[in-house]
Amino acid sequence: QQLVKNLFLSSKRTMSRKAEEAILAVEMEHYYSKDEILTMYLNTVYYGHNYYGIKEAAEGYFGTSPSRLTLGQCAMLAALPNAPSYLDPYENYKGAKARQKLVLAQMVDQGMISQAEADYAYKQDLGIK
């Protein structure tokens, strides 16, 4: 639904827009796989500092391509769309790190990474430009 809202609808908060969002999201799921939808979302979502999409965010914040991001950098970028202005790592590094830690903890809880990997990623220098 976030992707549909970002791509096709206004940011007005109305019941009719919410209904249209839900209908379009179901339609989108009919034509695209979950991986394709996630890819579209990551390539269009706002990460702060006028960075739209994972490529711009990776290059802008870390000076690298998405394929070369570290686990810690990935977790930081995954944290930003939740509140890109508030979690701005330049202005609110402490808040951004707290959200990064939450992302890493969720990855541990879902069995995607070990606790040791999460701890290492959290402590690692992110290399923010």
LINPEDA-V764519 format. One record per helix or strand of 2 or more residues. SS is the DSSP state (a for helix, b for strand). FROM is the first residue (numbers start at 0). LEN is the number of residues. Records with the same first field share a line. If there is no record, write none. Layout:
SS = FROM-LEN, FROM-LEN
This chain:
a = 1-7, 14-17, 33-9, 53-9, 65-3, 70-10, 92-17, 114-9
